Amino acid sequence: MQTSALRRSGGFSMIEVLVSLIIIAVGVLGMVALQSKAIPYTQDSVQRNTAIMLVDDLVDIIRTAGTCTTANNCIKPPQSSFPTAPGSCIPTPTDLSAQIACWAAQASRALPGVTATVLSNSFYICRSLVPGDSQTACGTSNTTNSEVEIQVAWTVKSSAECLDPNLVGTTCTYRIRTRLR
């Protein structure tokens, strides 16, 4: 009688303890894997949010000018440089070309890895008839049936840090098309 009472109150067996440890280890490993995936997604989200705010600022600059044409130095095709920024962007310059130059300087400071080469090659402000067609970007001067397309870019350390489906190397892009009127 005494031995059966001891068996019932004996506690956990070694097998039960090992099974519990395995379940806990699998749960902890799952949390670590989830954390390692969350960091790049968070970084991409922060950079995309910065790009969205910058493009929104640029659209406001262009809308105040009334139109975006080559004549007022608003169009910036791929593989070309932005206008040179004035000595100071405070207060905001009145000339559209200088405002866009100040915006480009701000964008290069706000987005990671933006160099003069990235600004020249991957940023553009264009009038285009076909969305996302970088081959014919800035291919029209028609201001009535075309939208302004703006693309900004930033550089990441590895392609895993960018959720861009159009990723080229380690340069992420954000592109928007908008009608000014």
Backbone as a printed PyTorch tensor [residue, N CA C, xyz], in Angstrom:
tensor([[[  0.7970,  -1.1820,   0.0000],
         [  0.0000,   0.0000,   0.0000],
         [  0.8530,   1.2650,   0.0000]],

        [[  1.9400,   1.1920,   0.7380],
         [  2.8140,   2.3300,   0.8200],
         [  3.5180,   2.5920,  -0.5160]],

        [[  3.8850,   1.5920,  -1.2630],
         [  4.5550,   1.7770,  -2.5490],
         [  3.6210,   2.3590,  -3.5910]],

        [[  2.3550,   2.0100,  -3.5930],
         [  1.4370,   2.5870,  -4.5730],
         [  1.1720,   4.0650,  -4.2840]],

        [[  1.1990,   4.4780,  -3.0600],
         [  1.0260,   5.8860,  -2.7160],
         [  2.2430,   6.6900,  -3.1570]],

        [[  3.4150,   6.1260,  -3.0710],
         [  4.6240,   6.8190,  -3.5150],
         [  4.6350,   6.9860,  -5.0310]],

        [[  4.1500,   5.9900,  -5.7330],
         [  4.1300,   6.0760,  -7.1980],
         [  3.1810,   7.1760,  -7.6800]],

        [[  2.0720,   7.3130,  -7.0090],
         [  1.1080,   8.3350,  -7.4170],
         [  1.6050,   9.7410,  -7.1250]],

        [[  2.4000,   9.9530,  -6.1410],
         [  2.8710,  11.2940,  -5.7980],
         [  4.3400,  11.4880,  -6.1630]],

        [[  4.8330,  10.7370,  -7.0970],
         [  6.2490,  10.7550,  -7.4520],
         [  6.6940,  11.9750,  -8.2430]],

        [[  5.8230,  12.7770,  -8.8520],
         [  6.2090,  13.9470,  -9.6320],
         [  6.3350,  13.6180, -11.1170]],

        [[  7.1420,  14.4390, -11.8290],
         [  7.3150,  14.2650, -13.2730],
         [  8.3860,  13.2330, -13.5640]],

        [[  8.1740,  12.5160, -14.6450],
         [  9.2070,  11.5720, -15.0640],
         [ 10.1900,  12.2870, -15.9820]],

        [[ 11.3050,  11.6630, -16.2270],
         [ 12.3360,  12.2390, -17.0750],
         [ 11.8180,  12.4470, -18.4980]],

        [[ 11.0150,  11.5700, -19.0140],
         [ 10.4690,  11.6910, -20.3720],
         [  9.5470,  12.8980, -20.4710]],

        [[  8.7270,  13.1130, -19.4900],
         [  7.8430,  14.2750, -19.5090],
         [  8.6270,  15.5810, -19.5080]],

        [[  9.7030,  15.6350, -18.7260],
         [ 10.5500,  16.8270, -18.6560],
         [ 11.2190,  17.0730, -20.0130]],

        [[ 11.7330,  16.0210, -20.6540],
         [ 12.3890,  16.1670, -21.9510],
         [ 11.4060,  16.6230, -23.0320]],

        [[ 10.1980,  16.0840, -23.0240],
         [  9.1840,  16.5050, -23.9960],
         [  8.8410,  17.9800, -23.7860]],

        [[  8.7300,  18.4060, -22.5580],
         [  8.4460,  19.8170, -22.2610],
         [  9.5760,  20.7160, -22.7550]],

        [[ 10.8160,  20.3080, -22.5470],
         [ 11.9620,  21.0910, -23.0010],
         [ 12.0040,  21.1860, -24.5280]],

        [[ 11.6720,  20.1120, -25.2140],
         [ 11.6530,  20.1360, -26.6870],
         [ 10.5760,  21.0910, -27.1850]],

        [[  9.4150,  21.0740, -26.6000],
         [  8.3290,  21.9720, -27.0050],
         [  8.7410,  23.4300, -26.7740]],

        [[  9.3530,  23.7170, -25.6430],
         [  9.8020,  25.0770, -25.3490],
         [ 10.8920,  25.4920, -26.3310]],

        [[ 11.8400,  24.6130, -26.6380],
         [ 12.9270,  24.9370, -27.5720],
         [ 12.3930,  25.2420, -28.9610]],

        [[ 11.4200,  24.4610, -29.4300],
         [ 10.8240,  24.7200, -30.7510],
         [ 10.1250,  26.0850, -30.7550]],

        [[  9.4210,  26.4160, -29.7020],
         [  8.7590,  27.7150, -29.6100],
         [  9.7460,  28.8610, -29.6060]],

        [[ 10.8320,  28.7430, -28.8670],
         [ 11.8420,  29.8000, -28.8070],
         [ 12.5280,  29.9580, -30.1560]],

        [[ 12.8560,  28.8530, -30.8100],
         [ 13.4760,  28.9280, -32.1310],
         [ 12.5430,  29.5860, -33.1440]],

        [[ 11.2590,  29.3170, -33.0430],
         [ 10.2860,  29.9710, -33.9250],
         [ 10.2500,  31.4760, -33.7100]],

        [[ 10.3220,  31.9020, -32.4720],
         [ 10.3310,  33.3320, -32.1640],
         [ 11.6080,  34.0010, -32.6860]],

        [[ 12.7430,  33.3270, -32.5890],
         [ 13.9990,  33.8770, -33.0940],
         [ 13.9300,  34.0180, -34.6140]],

        [[ 13.3940,  33.0060, -35.2860],
         [ 13.2580,  33.0780, -36.7530],
         [ 12.3160,  34.2080, -37.1510]],

        [[ 11.2370,  34.3690, -36.4140],
         [ 10.2930,  35.4520, -36.6940],
         [ 10.9630,  36.8120, -36.5160]],

        [[ 11.7600,  36.9570, -35.4810],
         [ 12.4580,  38.2230, -35.2350],
         [ 13.4560,  38.5310, -36.3490]],

        [[ 14.1590,  37.5080, -36.8270],
         [ 15.1430,  37.7570, -37.8840],
         [ 14.4680,  38.1600, -39.1970]],

        [[ 13.2410,  37.7420, -39.4230],
         [ 12.4990,  38.1750, -40.6150],
         [ 11.8750,  39.5510, -40.4190]],

        [[ 11.5290,  39.8980, -39.2010],
         [ 10.8540,  41.1690, -38.9290],
         [ 11.7850,  42.3670, -39.1050]],

        [[ 13.0620,  42.2100, -38.8350],
         [ 13.9970,  43.3410, -38.9160],
         [ 14.0960,  43.8870, -40.3410]],

        [[ 14.3350,  43.0490, -41.3870],
         [ 14.3800,  43.6150, -42.7470],
         [ 13.0530,  44.2270, -43.1860]],

        [[ 11.9390,  43.6240, -42.7810],
         [ 10.6390,  44.1750, -43.1530],
         [ 10.4350,  45.5480, -42.5190]],

        [[ 10.8690,  45.6990, -41.2820],
         [ 10.7470,  46.9860, -40.6040],
         [ 11.6360,  48.0290, -41.2680]],

        [[ 12.8740,  47.6610, -41.5970],
         [ 13.7740,  48.6010, -42.2610],
         [ 13.2140,  49.0360, -43.6070]],

        [[ 12.6950,  48.0890, -44.3840],
         [ 12.1230,  48.4250, -45.6840],
         [ 10.9220,  49.3440, -45.5170]],

        [[ 10.1170,  49.0720, -44.5160],
         [  8.9420,  49.9050, -44.2650],
         [  9.3300,  51.3420, -43.9110]],

        [[ 10.3520,  51.5070, -43.0950],
         [ 10.8080,  52.8400, -42.7140],
         [ 11.3390,  53.5890, -43.9370]],

        [[ 12.1360,  52.9030, -44.7580],
         [ 12.7080,  53.5520, -45.9380],
         [ 11.6250,  53.8880, -46.9590]],

        [[ 10.6530,  53.0130, -47.1390],
         [  9.5500,  53.2980, -48.0680],
         [  8.7080,  54.4660, -47.5670]],

        [[  8.4960,  54.5370, -46.2730],
         [  7.7400,  55.6480, -45.7060],
         [  8.4780,  56.9680, -45.9390]],

        [[  9.7880,  56.9640, -45.7800],
         [ 10.5920,  58.1640, -46.0570],
         [ 10.4760,  58.5430, -47.5270]],

        [[ 10.5650,  57.5410, -48.4200],
         [ 10.4490,  57.8050, -49.8590],
         [  9.0790,  58.3760, -50.2020]],

        [[  8.0320,  57.8500, -49.5970],
         [  6.6720,  58.3430, -49.8470],
         [  6.5450,  59.8080, -49.4210]],

        [[  7.0840,  60.1360, -48.2580],
         [  7.0060,  61.5260, -47.7900],
         [  7.8020,  62.4620, -48.6950]],

        [[  8.9780,  62.0160, -49.1470],
         [  9.7840,  62.8430, -50.0480],
         [  9.0700,  63.0860, -51.3760]],

        [[  8.4850,  62.0350, -51.9430],
         [  7.7760,  62.1810, -53.2110],
         [  6.5500,  63.0700, -53.0330]],

        [[  5.8760,  62.9530, -51.9100],
         [  4.7250,  63.8100, -51.6400],
         [  5.1590,  65.2760, -51.5780]],

        [[  6.2990,  65.5330, -50.9450],
         [  6.8360,  66.9020, -50.9080],
         [  7.1300,  67.4130, -52.3190]],

        [[  7.7320,  66.5520, -53.1550],
         [  8.0650,  66.9530, -54.5170],
         [  6.8120,  67.2340, -55.3380]],

        [[  5.7920,  66.4070, -55.1750],
         [  4.5330,  66.6450, -55.8930],
         [  3.9410,  67.9840, -55.4790]],

        [[  4.0100,  68.3240, -54.2070],
         [  3.5220,  69.6290, -53.7440],
         [  4.3240,  70.7680, -54.3610]],

        [[  5.6410,  70.6040, -54.4620],
         [  6.4850,  71.6310, -55.0920],
         [  6.0720,  71.8300, -56.5420]],

        [[  5.8780,  70.7170, -57.2500],
         [  5.5210,  70.7940, -58.6720],
         [  4.1170,  71.3850, -58.8390]],

        [[  3.1970,  70.9960, -57.9740],
         [  1.8230,  71.5250, -58.0820],
         [  1.7870,  73.0300, -57.8540]],

        [[  2.6410,  73.5340, -56.9730],
         [  2.6550,  74.9890, -56.7600],
         [  3.1790,  75.7100, -57.9790]],

        [[  4.0360,  75.0480, -58.7380],
         [  4.5590,  75.6640, -59.9640],
         [  3.4970,  75.7000, -61.0550]],

        [[  2.5140,  74.8270, -60.9540],
         [  1.4270,  74.8160, -61.9350],
         [  1.6020,  73.7910, -63.0330]],

        [[  2.8100,  73.5380, -63.4550],
         [  3.0330,  72.5640, -64.5160],
         [  4.4490,  72.0070, -64.3940]],

        [[  4.6760,  70.9350, -65.0840],
         [  6.0000,  70.3050, -65.0620],
         [  6.4470,  70.0870, -66.4990]],

        [[  7.3480,  70.9190, -66.9450],
         [  7.8420,  70.8250, -68.3180],
         [  9.3560,  70.9650, -68.3250]],

        [[  9.9260,  70.7370, -69.4830],
         [ 11.3740,  70.9360, -69.6320],
         [ 11.7010,  72.4150, -69.5640]],

        [[ 10.7860,  73.2410, -69.9920],
         [ 11.0370,  74.6910, -70.0180],
         [ 11.2560,  75.2520, -68.6200]],

        [[ 10.5380,  74.7230, -67.6150],
         [ 10.7270,  75.2510, -66.2620],
         [ 11.6590,  74.3610, -65.4150]],

        [[ 12.4570,  73.5300, -66.0790],
         [ 13.4520,  72.6640, -65.4350],
         [ 12.8650,  71.7000, -64.4150]],

        [[ 11.6300,  71.2950, -64.6450],
         [ 10.9910,  70.3530, -63.7390],
         [ 11.2960,  68.9090, -64.1520]],

        [[ 11.4050,  68.6460, -65.4350],
         [ 11.6490,  67.2940, -65.9400],
         [ 13.1060,  66.9150, -65.6860]],

        [[ 13.3020,  65.7190, -65.1190],
         [ 14.6550,  65.1990, -64.8990],
         [ 14.6560,  63.7530, -65.3870]],

        [[ 15.1230,  63.5200, -66.6120],
         [ 15.1360,  62.1470, -67.1400],
         [ 16.1520,  61.2660, -66.4150]],

        [[ 15.9920,  59.9400, -66.5400],
         [ 17.0230,  59.0520, -65.9890],
         [ 18.3660,  59.3380, -66.6610]],

        [[ 19.4270,  59.0300, -65.9760],
         [ 20.7960,  59.2350, -66.4680],
         [ 21.1370,  60.7180, -66.6420]],

        [[ 20.4790,  61.5860, -65.9120],
         [ 20.8060,  63.0140, -65.9590],
         [ 20.8920,  63.5320, -64.5250]],

        [[ 21.4770,  64.6940, -64.3780],
         [ 21.6880,  65.2470, -63.0360],
         [ 20.5930,  66.2310, -62.6640]],

        [[ 20.3740,  66.3490, -61.3810],
         [ 19.4820,  67.3820, -60.8690],
         [ 20.1960,  68.7210, -60.9930]],

        [[ 19.4260,  69.8190, -60.9800],
         [ 20.0790,  71.1370, -60.9740],
         [ 20.9400,  71.2770, -59.7180]],

        [[ 21.9100,  72.1520, -59.7800],
         [ 22.7830,  72.3910, -58.6290],
         [ 22.0200,  73.1680, -57.5630]],

        [[ 22.1370,  72.6960, -56.3360],
         [ 21.4350,  73.3560, -55.2290],
         [ 22.0670,  74.7070, -54.9360]],

        [[ 21.2390,  75.6760, -54.5540],
         [ 21.7890,  76.9860, -54.1780],
         [ 22.5890,  76.8670, -52.8820]],

        [[ 23.2800,  77.9130, -52.5170],
         [ 24.0970,  77.9060, -51.3130],
         [ 23.2990,  77.5670, -50.0660]],

        [[ 22.0660,  78.0330, -49.9950],
         [ 21.2140,  77.7490, -48.8480],
         [ 19.7910,  77.4950, -49.3350]],

        [[ 19.1580,  76.5300, -48.7370],
         [ 17.7680,  76.2230, -49.0750],
         [ 16.8080,  76.8220, -48.0530]],

        [[ 17.3470,  77.6240, -47.1460],
         [ 16.5200,  78.2930, -46.1470],
         [ 16.7080,  79.7850, -46.3150]],

        [[ 15.7080,  80.5490, -46.6030],
         [ 14.3240,  80.1620, -46.8600],
         [ 14.2080,  79.4470, -48.2050]],

        [[ 13.0500,  78.8590, -48.4270],
         [ 12.8140,  78.1200, -49.6590],
         [ 12.9800,  79.0400, -50.8640]],

        [[ 13.7830,  78.6070, -51.8460],
         [ 13.9590,  79.4440, -53.0420],
         [ 12.6420,  79.6280, -53.8010]],

        [[ 12.5420,  80.7020, -54.5450],
         [ 11.3230,  80.9550, -55.3180],
         [ 11.3750,  80.2730, -56.6810]],

        [[ 12.5580,  80.0180, -57.2030],
         [ 12.7350,  79.3880, -58.5060],
         [ 12.4600,  77.8810, -58.3990]],

        [[ 11.6420,  77.3220, -59.3080],
         [ 11.2930,  75.9030, -59.2830],
         [ 12.5290,  75.0180, -59.3990]],

        [[ 13.4430,  75.3810, -60.2640],
         [ 14.6600,  74.6040, -60.4490],
         [ 15.4510,  74.5170, -59.1450]],

        [[ 15.5650,  75.6140, -58.4230],
         [ 16.2780,  75.6230, -57.1430],
         [ 15.5220,  74.8330, -56.0810]],

        [[ 14.1900,  74.8970, -56.1030],
         [ 13.3990,  74.1110, -55.1540],
         [ 13.6170,  72.6150, -55.3720]],

        [[ 13.6410,  72.2000, -56.6460],
         [ 13.8670,  70.7820, -56.9530],
         [ 15.2900,  70.3800, -56.5630]],

        [[ 16.2510,  71.2610, -56.7520],
         [ 17.6300,  70.9780, -56.3410],
         [ 17.7150,  70.8170, -54.8210]],

        [[ 17.0320,  71.6760, -54.0810],
         [ 17.0020,  71.5550, -52.6220],
         [ 16.3210,  70.2600, -52.2000]],

        [[ 15.2410,  69.8950, -52.9080],
         [ 14.5570,  68.6390, -52.6220],
         [ 15.5000,  67.4560, -52.8550]],

        [[ 16.2650,  67.4660, -53.9420],
         [ 17.1990,  66.3740, -54.2450],
         [ 18.2670,  66.2610, -53.1550]],

        [[ 18.7400,  67.3920, -52.6530],
         [ 19.7210,  67.3660, -51.5660],
         [ 19.1100,  66.7700, -50.3050]],

        [[ 17.8660,  67.1300, -50.0310],
         [ 17.1680,  66.5840, -48.8690],
         [ 16.9660,  65.0770, -49.0400]],

        [[ 16.5950,  64.6350, -50.2360],
         [ 16.3770,  63.2080, -50.4970],
         [ 17.6670,  62.4150, -50.3260]],

        [[ 18.7810,  62.9840, -50.7520],
         [ 20.0500,  62.2660, -50.6190],
         [ 20.4770,  62.1350, -49.1570]],

        [[ 20.0360,  63.0620, -48.3210],
         [ 20.3410,  62.9580, -46.8900],
         [ 19.3760,  62.0100, -46.1840]],

        [[ 18.1240,  61.9450, -46.6270],
         [ 17.0990,  61.1790, -45.9180],
         [ 17.0990,  59.6920, -46.2410]],

        [[ 17.4430,  59.3390, -47.4740],
         [ 17.4270,  57.9320, -47.8750],
         [ 18.8240,  57.3360, -47.7710]],

        [[ 18.9320,  56.0870, -47.3200],
         [ 20.2580,  55.5000, -47.1260],
         [ 20.9700,  55.1760, -48.4480]],

        [[ 22.2460,  55.4450, -48.4830],
         [ 23.0780,  55.0620, -49.6210],
         [ 22.8430,  55.8390, -50.9000]],

        [[ 22.2040,  57.0040, -50.8140],
         [ 21.9510,  57.7940, -52.0190],
         [ 23.1820,  58.6430, -52.2950]],

        [[ 23.8430,  58.3230, -53.3870],
         [ 25.0270,  59.0640, -53.8150],
         [ 24.6630,  59.8650, -55.0580]],

        [[ 25.6160,  60.6110, -55.5710],
         [ 25.3800,  61.3780, -56.7970],
         [ 25.0460,  60.4400, -57.9600]],

        [[ 25.6510,  59.2620, -57.9830],
         [ 25.3700,  58.2880, -59.0430],
         [ 23.9430,  57.7700, -58.9500]],

        [[ 23.4930,  57.4410, -57.7550],
         [ 22.1090,  56.9660, -57.5700],
         [ 21.1380,  58.0790, -57.9310]],

        [[ 21.4260,  59.3060, -57.5000],
         [ 20.5680,  60.4420, -57.8520],
         [ 20.4770,  60.5980, -59.3610]],

        [[ 21.5870,  60.4710, -60.0260],
         [ 21.6180,  60.6550, -61.4770],
         [ 20.9330,  59.5090, -62.2190]],

        [[ 21.2420,  58.2740, -61.8520],
         [ 20.7770,  57.1180, -62.6190],
         [ 19.3770,  56.6320, -62.2560]],

        [[ 19.0280,  56.6610, -60.9870],
         [ 17.7970,  56.0030, -60.5500],
         [ 16.6500,  56.9360, -60.1890]],

        [[ 16.9250,  58.2050, -59.9790],
         [ 15.8540,  59.1690, -59.6980],
         [ 15.4020,  59.7610, -61.0270]],

        [[ 14.1080,  59.9680, -61.1690],
         [ 13.6480,  60.7290, -62.3250],
         [ 12.3060,  61.3720, -62.0560]],

        [[ 12.0450,  62.4490, -62.7940],
         [ 10.7650,  63.1610, -62.7970],
         [ 10.4140,  63.2870, -64.2680]],

        [[  9.3570,  62.6280, -64.7040],
         [  9.0570,  62.5680, -66.1350],
         [  7.5720,  62.6990, -66.4220]],

        [[  7.2980,  63.0730, -67.6260],
         [  5.9600,  62.9570, -68.1720],
         [  5.9970,  61.7260, -69.0450]],

        [[  5.0910,  60.8040, -68.8060],
         [  5.0850,  59.5810, -69.6110],
         [  3.6510,  59.1400, -69.8560]],

        [[  3.4680,  58.4320, -70.9540],
         [  2.1480,  57.9200, -71.3000],
         [  1.9490,  56.5040, -70.7860]],

        [[  3.0510,  55.7480, -70.6260],
         [  2.9790,  54.3470, -70.1940],
         [  3.5700,  54.2310, -68.7870]],

        [[  2.8000,  53.7000, -67.8270],
         [  3.3000,  53.6010, -66.4570],
         [  4.5270,  52.6970, -66.3430]],

        [[  5.5380,  53.1600, -65.6250],
         [  6.6980,  52.3510, -65.3040],
         [  7.6100,  51.9880, -66.4580]],

        [[  7.4250,  52.5910, -67.6130],
         [  8.2510,  52.2700, -68.7660],
         [  9.5260,  53.1030, -68.7140]],

        [[ 10.5620,  52.5440, -68.0810],
         [ 11.7920,  53.3180, -67.9070],
         [ 12.5420,  53.5020, -69.2250]],

        [[ 12.2210,  52.7090, -70.2440],
         [ 12.8790,  52.8710, -71.5430],
         [ 12.4410,  54.1640, -72.2180]],

        [[ 11.1730,  54.5100, -72.0620],
         [ 10.6790,  55.7380, -72.6920],
         [ 10.3070,  56.7860, -71.6490]],

        [[ 10.8780,  56.6690, -70.4570],
         [ 10.5950,  57.6650, -69.4270],
         [ 10.9920,  59.0340, -69.9570]],

        [[ 10.1770,  59.9860, -69.7030],
         [ 10.3530,  61.3460, -70.2090],
         [ 10.2620,  61.3650, -71.7310]],

        [[  9.5140,  60.4190, -72.2720],
         [  9.4220,  60.3120, -73.7230],
         [  8.3760,  61.1980, -74.3530]],

        [[  7.6810,  62.0110, -73.5640],
         [  6.6650,  62.8810, -74.1420],
         [  6.7520,  64.2660, -73.5180]],

        [[  6.4090,  65.2550, -74.2940],
         [  6.3140,  66.6060, -73.7450],
         [  4.8540,  67.0330, -73.6770]],

        [[  3.9630,  66.0940, -73.9750],
         [  2.5320,  66.3510, -73.9410],
         [  2.0970,  66.5820, -72.4940]],

        [[  1.5020,  67.7070, -72.2110],
         [  1.0740,  68.0010, -70.8430],
         [ -0.4140,  67.7520, -70.6210]],

        [[ -1.1390,  67.3240, -71.6530],
         [ -2.5740,  67.1410, -71.4790],
         [ -2.9570,  65.6970, -71.1710]],

        [[ -2.4040,  64.7230, -71.8560],
         [ -2.8040,  63.3320, -71.6390],
         [ -1.6950,  62.4890, -71.0420]],

        [[ -0.8870,  63.0850, -70.2250],
         [  0.1800,  62.3240, -69.5890],
         [  0.2520,  62.6990, -68.1210]],

        [[  0.7570,  61.7780, -67.3340],
         [  0.9360,  62.0330, -65.9110],
         [  2.4030,  62.2480, -65.6170]],

        [[  2.6520,  62.8370, -64.4800],
         [  4.0290,  62.9790, -64.0240],
         [  4.3660,  61.7050, -63.2590]],

        [[  5.4740,  61.1230, -63.6330],
         [  5.9500,  59.9160, -62.9530],
         [  7.2390,  60.2690, -62.2360]],

        [[  7.2980,  59.9430, -60.9480],
         [  8.4620,  60.2590, -60.1220],
         [  8.9860,  58.9550, -59.5360]],

        [[ 10.2830,  58.7770, -59.6380],
         [ 10.9110,  57.6020, -59.0300],
         [ 12.0590,  58.0550, -58.1470]],

        [[ 12.1120,  57.4990, -56.9410],
         [ 13.2400,  57.7060, -56.0400],
         [ 13.8530,  56.3500, -55.7390]],

        [[ 15.0910,  56.3430, -55.2920],
         [ 15.7870,  55.0790, -55.0420],
         [ 16.7060,  55.2170, -53.8410]],

        [[ 17.0330,  54.0920, -53.2540],
         [ 17.9990,  54.0530, -52.1660],
         [ 18.7300,  52.7230, -52.2330]],

        [[ 19.8820,  52.6750, -51.6020],
         [ 20.7260,  51.4930, -51.6540],
         [ 20.6500,  50.7400, -50.3340]],

        [[ 20.5880,  49.4120, -50.4290],
         [ 20.5820,  48.5490, -49.2500],
         [ 21.8140,  47.6580, -49.2830]],

        [[ 22.1340,  47.0540, -48.1540],
         [ 23.3320,  46.2170, -48.0800],
         [ 23.1360,  44.8830, -48.8050]],

        [[ 21.9320,  44.3110, -48.6870],
         [ 21.6740,  43.0420, -49.3740],
         [ 20.2570,  43.0640, -49.9260]],

        [[ 20.0100,  42.2460, -50.9180],
         [ 18.6910,  42.2320, -51.5590],
         [ 17.5950,  41.7600, -50.6140]],

        [[ 17.9550,  41.0850, -49.5170],
         [ 16.9570,  40.6390, -48.5430],
         [ 16.3350,  41.8100, -47.7900]],

        [[ 16.9870,  42.9740, -47.8060],
         [ 16.4850,  44.1430, -47.0850],
         [ 15.4900,  44.9550, -47.9000]],

        [[ 15.1860,  44.5180, -49.1120],
         [ 14.2890,  45.2780, -49.9760],
         [ 13.1570,  44.3810, -50.4600]],

        [[ 11.9430,  44.8480, -50.2990],
         [ 10.7880,  44.0680, -50.7250],
         [ 10.3000,  44.4990, -52.0960]],

        [[ 11.1600,  45.1690, -52.8510],
         [ 10.8110,  45.6750, -54.1710],
         [ 10.8280,  44.5400, -55.1880]],

        [[  9.7160,  44.2920, -55.8790],
         [  9.7200,  43.2260, -56.8850],
         [ 10.5790,  43.5650, -58.0960]],

        [[ 10.8720,  44.8450, -58.3060],
         [ 11.7070,  45.2720, -59.4370],
         [ 13.1380,  45.5480, -59.0050]],

        [[ 13.5980,  44.8760, -57.9680],
         [ 14.9230,  45.1210, -57.4130],
         [ 16.0130,  44.8780, -58.4480]],

        [[ 16.8860,  45.8660, -58.5990],
         [ 18.0480,  45.7470, -59.4810],
         [ 19.2870,  45.8540, -58.6040]],

        [[ 19.9900,  44.7540, -58.4230],
         [ 21.1570,  44.7480, -57.5410],
         [ 20.7410,  45.0220, -56.1140]],

        [[ 21.2530,  46.0920, -55.5460],
         [ 20.8900,  46.4660, -54.1800],
         [ 20.2500,  47.8510, -54.1420]],

        [[ 19.6040,  48.2430, -55.2330],
         [ 18.9310,  49.5400, -55.3000],
         [ 17.4220,  49.3390, -55.2770]],

        [[ 16.7980,  49.7800, -54.2050],
         [ 15.3370,  49.7280, -54.0780],
         [ 14.7480,  50.9890, -54.6820]],

        [[ 13.5470,  50.8830, -55.2250],
         [ 12.9100,  52.0590, -55.8120],
         [ 11.4880,  52.2190, -55.3090]],

        [[ 11.0240,  53.4460, -55.3590],
         [  9.6240,  53.7650, -55.1170],
         [  9.1960,  54.6850, -56.2550]],

        [[  8.0940,  54.3500, -56.9050],
         [  7.6370,  55.1100, -58.0690],
         [  6.1640,  55.4620, -57.8850]],

        [[  5.8190,  56.6780, -58.3140],
         [  4.4280,  57.1200, -58.2560],
         [  4.0970,  57.8660, -59.5390]],

        [[  2.8500,  57.7400, -59.9800],
         [  2.3300,  58.5130, -61.1140],
         [  1.1810,  59.3480, -60.5940]],

        [[  1.1570,  60.5950, -61.0150],
         [  0.0750,  61.4600, -60.5620],
         [ -0.2620,  62.4650, -61.6560]],

        [[ -1.5120,  62.8600, -61.6570],
         [ -1.9630,  63.9100, -62.5600],
         [ -1.9310,  65.2080, -61.7740]],

        [[ -1.3280,  66.2210, -62.3500],
         [ -1.1610,  67.4610, -61.6170],
         [ -2.4250,  68.3180, -61.5890]],

        [[ -3.2830,  68.1780, -62.5530],
         [ -4.5000,  68.9990, -62.5720],
         [ -5.7110,  68.1400, -62.5300]]])
